[in-house]
Structures are given as structure tokens and as C-alpha cells.
Amino acid sequence: MHMRLNATAIATSVLVASPVGADPAASVVRVGNTSEIRLSYRTEDRGTNSSGSSSGRNAILERVVAVTPEGVEYEYDLPDSASEADRKKQWFFPARVFKPNSSPAKLLNSLELTTRLDQWLASANWTHEMCGRWVFTWNAFQIVCDPTKVLDAVEPFDLRATQPRDGAILSHPAALASSIIRQIASNDSGATYVADFAVNPAVIRKQRAETDVVVGQISGKAVNLQAALEDHAKKQITGTIRITFETDSAGDVLRRTTETHLETKVQDGGSETSKRTETVERVNY
């Protein structure tokens, strides 16, 4: 499994910490339910003397294997459109994951993934000593060898993690504080909710400093993390995050859009702005 370097990405995991006024219409998860979950993003960066943009997309297949009183078992795989070459690169999939009702997710087929990992490393003429390293081919990626990291890989695609309700409290790992979810539209087919946050500058500085360290490893010019943190501490960072949820009539999220706007001011008076829009949507089979 490759973990790609994206200097503009920020954590997008969300959690409803205190739901208020829950909708009586319960979400129904049935064995055999299959969905393709698509994630796409676009970034725009503008500075005093430069500008640029980037975009990308990815998708995984989610199938409900079992539903129990304790939780739900899912199988995650590459979409049907994935080529044989794609499957050889992505040793993480298929993966079976059990999501308990009130505790962290668990990987169920770790031995199978370990076997595929060994085959993947061998096909690239790599040993386990390469695990954790960042390399560059047509893009920068980290060689990930821990089967449990598949849980991190599928987390951005998880639209079931949050069932938004008007007045519920929502948290975001890159925000200064939690936010109250607001319903802004509703009809017979579903509803739309939004939550707005102020960005936590310390989180952004840390992410950027860690990116500097990785770039240094790839380029062969070592960067000290503490020095990178001190450099980014000289910059003033402000910004906002807006999360929009679009749900169906049962309250299940069909689409989640996260818009992040950042402005960075440096000591010489220059400034940079960046915008990232990430959309995750479910297509039921």
C-alpha cells in the first residue's frame, strides 16, 4: 500500500460527540448492501508570486458482510473498474473490518494481508527494511507495511461515522473548537446540514513541518522537525472549515463535502491563500 504525500491535505475525520433531537427514522444496514464510495479533491494555492492547483480522485467498494447486535462487519475492496495492475499495487484490499457499536474498528483478515504484503514487497525487490521509507517515482509515497493501517486508509471514505442532526455537536481534528450542526434544507428525499469551524493554526503548522521533513528525506537534504516547527511558527495562519452533509430520507449520509480555506502571512508582509475541497459520496449498487 502506498501512502501518498499531499502537503495541502488536512485531517478530515469527524465525530458527533453529543447528538441532540435524533431523527426517529433509523438507518438500515443489511447484509449484502454494496456501495462504491468515491473521494475527490481539488486544491488551489495562490501566493505573492505564484499560483497552482491540483486534483485527484479515488474509490473503494464497501460490502456489508454481517450485522450483529455488537456491530457490523464490512468488506472493503477496490472498485470493479480496478485493473489487475491496480490490484497488484494495493495489497491492502480486500480487507474485512468489524466496526463495533461503541469501540474502535478491528481488522479481521490481517494474516491474509500479511501474505499479500510479502508478495508485494518481493515483486518490487524490496525487503522489510524498506518499510516506512518515503520514495519518489512519478509521485512521492511512503512504503506502508502494517496491515492495520488499512483502517486509516478506509476512514476518509466512512460516510456512516456521522449521522448529522440539527443541534448536534461535531468535532474536527484541525479545528480550534467543536461546532453545532445546522440543518439548512429539507424535503421528502432527505436533508442538508452544515457545520463551520475555525482552523487550529498549531495543527496546520505541525502538518506542514512534517511534510518538510518528508520532502527532505526524499531529496536527500535532511530537515529537523523542531527546526521546521520553529520556521512555521513565524507565520500567521488563519482559516475556516465548512462541512456539508447531504442525507437521504433515513438520515444516512450520501455526500460529505469539506471546504478548507487557509491564509498564511509571513514576516516580510507576503501572504499565501489555499483552498481545498474534498467530496466523499456514496453510489449504491
C-alpha positions in Angstrom: 0.0 0.0 0.0 1.3 3.4 -0.9 0.7 6.4 1.4 1.0 9.4 -0.9 2.4 12.8 0.1 -0.1 15.7 -0.1 1.2 18.8 1.5 -2.2 20.6 1.4 -4.3 17.9 2.9 -5.6 18.1 6.4 -7.3 15.6 8.6 -11.0 15.2 7.9 -12.2 12.7 10.4 -15.3 13.9 12.2 -17.3 12.7 15.2 -20.7 13.6 16.6 -19.9 13.9 20.2 -23.4 14.9 21.5 -26.4 14.3 19.2 -29.5 16.3 20.1 -33.0 15.6 18.8 -32.2 12.4 16.9 -34.4 11.5 14.0 -36.6 8.5 14.8 -36.1 7.2 11.3 -33.3 4.6 11.9 -30.6 3.8 9.4 -30.9 0.3 7.9 -27.8 -1.7 7.2 -28.4 -5.1 5.6 -26.2 -8.0 4.7 -25.2 -7.8 1.1 -25.6 -4.0 0.8 -22.9 -2.9 -1.6 -21.8 0.7 -2.4 -19.0 2.4 -4.3 -17.7 5.3 -2.2 -15.9 7.9 -4.2 -13.5 10.6 -2.9 -12.4 13.5 -5.0 -10.4 16.6 -4.1 -9.3 19.9 -5.6 -6.8 22.3 -4.2 -6.0 25.9 -5.2 -2.9 27.8 -3.9 -2.1 31.4 -4.5 1.0 33.3 -3.3 2.5 36.7 -4.0 4.4 35.4 -7.0 2.9 32.1 -7.8 -0.3 30.1 -8.1 -1.2 26.5 -8.7 -3.9 23.8 -8.4 -4.2 20.1 -8.2 -7.0 17.5 -8.2 -7.4 13.8 -7.7 -9.9 11.0 -7.1 -10.1 7.6 -5.6 -12.8 5.0 -4.8 -13.4 1.8 -2.8 -16.1 -0.8 -2.7 -18.0 -1.3 0.6 -20.0 -4.5 1.2 -21.9 -5.4 4.3 -20.8 -9.0 5.3 -22.6 -9.4 8.7 -24.9 -7.4 11.0 -24.8 -8.4 14.7 -26.0 -6.8 18.0 -22.4 -5.9 18.7 -21.7 -4.2 15.3 -21.3 -4.5 11.6 -18.7 -6.4 9.5 -17.7 -4.9 6.2 -15.5 -5.9 3.3 -13.6 -3.2 1.6 -12.1 -3.7 -1.8 -11.1 -1.8 -4.9 -13.9 -0.9 -7.3 -14.9 -3.2 -10.1 -13.2 -0.9 -12.6 -9.8 -1.5 -11.0 -7.3 -3.2 -13.3 -5.1 -6.2 -12.4 -2.1 -3.8 -12.2 -4.1 -1.7 -9.7 -4.7 -4.7 -7.5 -1.1 -5.7 -7.5 -0.2 -2.3 -6.2 -2.8 -2.2 -3.5 -2.1 -5.1 -1.2 -4.4 -3.7 1.4 -7.5 -4.9 -0.4 -9.8 -6.8 0.0 -9.9 -6.2 3.8 -12.5 -7.3 6.3 -13.3 -4.9 9.0 -15.5 -5.2 12.1 -16.9 -1.9 13.4 -18.3 -2.4 16.9 -21.1 -0.1 18.1 -19.0 1.7 20.7 -15.3 0.9 20.2 -12.6 1.2 17.5 -12.7 -0.8 14.3 -10.9 -4.1 14.1 -9.1 -5.7 11.1 -10.2 -9.3 10.7 -8.0 -10.8 8.0 -4.6 -9.5 9.0 -2.9 -12.8 8.2 -4.2 -12.7 4.6 -2.9 -9.1 4.3 0.5 -10.0 5.7 0.8 -12.7 3.0 -0.1 -10.2 0.3 2.4 -7.7 1.7 5.2 -10.2 1.4 4.3 -10.9 -2.2 4.1 -7.2 -2.9 7.5 -6.5 -1.4 9.0 -9.4 -3.3 7.5 -8.2 -6.6 9.2 -4.8 -6.1 12.5 -6.4 -5.0 12.1 -4.7 -1.6 12.8 -6.2 1.9 11.1 -5.3 5.1 13.9 -2.8 5.8 12.2 -0.5 3.2 9.0 -0.3 5.3 8.3 3.2 6.5 10.6 4.9 3.9 9.4 7.6 1.5 10.4 7.1 -2.1 9.7 9.0 -5.3 8.8 7.6 -8.7 6.0 9.5 -10.6 4.9 10.8 -7.2 6.0 10.7 -3.6 4.7 7.8 -1.5 5.5 6.0 1.8 6.0 2.2 1.8 3.4 1.1 4.4 3.8 -2.4 5.7 1.5 -2.5 8.7 -1.8 -4.3 7.8 -3.7 -2.4 10.4 -3.1 0.8 8.5 -5.9 -0.3 6.2 -8.2 1.1 8.9 -6.6 4.6 8.4 -6.9 4.1 4.6 -10.7 3.5 4.7 -11.5 6.1 7.3 -11.8 9.0 4.9 -14.4 7.0 3.0 -16.6 6.3 6.0 -19.8 8.1 5.5 -21.5 6.1 8.3 -19.3 7.6 11.0 -21.6 10.6 11.3 -25.4 10.8 11.2 -25.9 14.6 11.3 -28.8 16.0 13.4 -29.8 19.6 13.8 -28.2 20.9 17.1 -25.7 18.0 17.4 -22.1 18.8 18.4 -19.5 18.0 15.8 -15.7 17.9 16.3 -12.9 18.2 13.7 -9.2 17.3 14.4 -8.0 20.5 12.7 -10.4 22.9 14.4 -10.0 25.1 17.4 -13.3 24.0 18.9 -16.4 21.9 18.2 -19.3 23.2 16.2 -23.1 22.9 16.2 -24.6 21.2 13.2 -27.3 23.3 11.5 -30.0 21.9 9.1 -30.3 24.3 6.2 -32.6 22.4 3.9 -35.1 19.5 3.9 -37.5 17.7 1.7 -39.1 14.2 1.3 -35.9 12.8 -0.1 -33.5 14.0 2.6 -31.8 17.0 4.2 -28.7 19.1 4.1 -26.7 20.1 7.1 -23.6 22.3 7.7 -21.0 22.8 10.4 -18.5 25.7 10.5 -15.1 25.7 12.3 -12.2 28.0 12.9 -8.9 26.3 12.0 -6.3 25.5 14.7 -3.0 27.0 13.5 -0.9 24.6 15.6 -2.3 21.6 13.7 -1.6 23.2 10.3 2.0 24.1 11.4 2.6 20.6 12.6 1.4 19.1 9.3 3.4 21.4 7.2 6.6 20.8 9.3 6.1 17.0 9.0 5.7 17.5 5.2 9.0 19.4 5.2 10.7 16.5 6.9 9.4 14.0 4.4 10.4 16.2 1.4 13.9 16.4 3.0 14.1 12.6 3.2 13.1 12.2 -0.4 15.5 14.9 -1.7 18.4 13.7 0.5 18.5 17.0 2.4 17.6 16.2 6.0 15.2 18.6 7.7 14.9 18.7 11.5 11.3 18.5 12.7 11.9 21.0 15.5 13.6 23.5 13.2 10.7 23.1 10.7 8.2 23.8 13.5 10.1 26.9 14.6 10.1 28.1 11.0 6.4 27.7 10.6 5.7 29.3 14.0 6.9 32.6 12.5 3.9 32.5 10.1 0.4 33.7 11.0 -2.2 31.2 9.9 -5.9 31.7 9.9 -8.7 29.8 8.2 -12.1 28.1 8.2 -13.5 24.7 7.6 -17.1 24.1 6.4 -18.5 20.5 6.3 -21.7 20.0 4.4 -23.7 16.7 4.8 -26.4 15.6 2.3 -28.6 12.8 3.6 -31.3 10.5 2.4 -34.8 10.1 4.0 -33.4 7.7 6.6 -30.7 10.1 7.7 -27.8 8.3 6.1 -25.1 10.5 4.6 -24.9 10.2 0.8 -22.4 13.0 0.3 -20.0 14.9 2.6 -18.1 18.0 1.3 -15.3 19.6 3.3 -14.1 23.0 2.3 -11.0 24.4 3.9 -9.7 27.9 3.4 -6.3 29.0 4.8 -4.4 32.2 4.7 -0.8 32.4 5.7 1.1 35.6 6.4 4.9 35.7 6.7 7.1 38.3 8.4 8.1 40.1 5.3 4.4 41.0 4.6 3.8 38.4 2.0 0.7 36.2 2.1 -0.5 32.9 0.7 -4.0 31.5 0.4 -5.1 28.0 -0.2 -8.4 26.3 -0.7 -9.1 22.5 -0.6 -12.4 21.0 -1.4 -12.9 17.3 -0.7 -16.1 15.4 -1.6 -17.0 11.9 -0.5 -20.1 10.4 -2.0 -21.8 7.0 -2.0 -23.2 5.3 -5.0 -25.4 2.3 -4.0 -25.4 -0.8 -6.2 
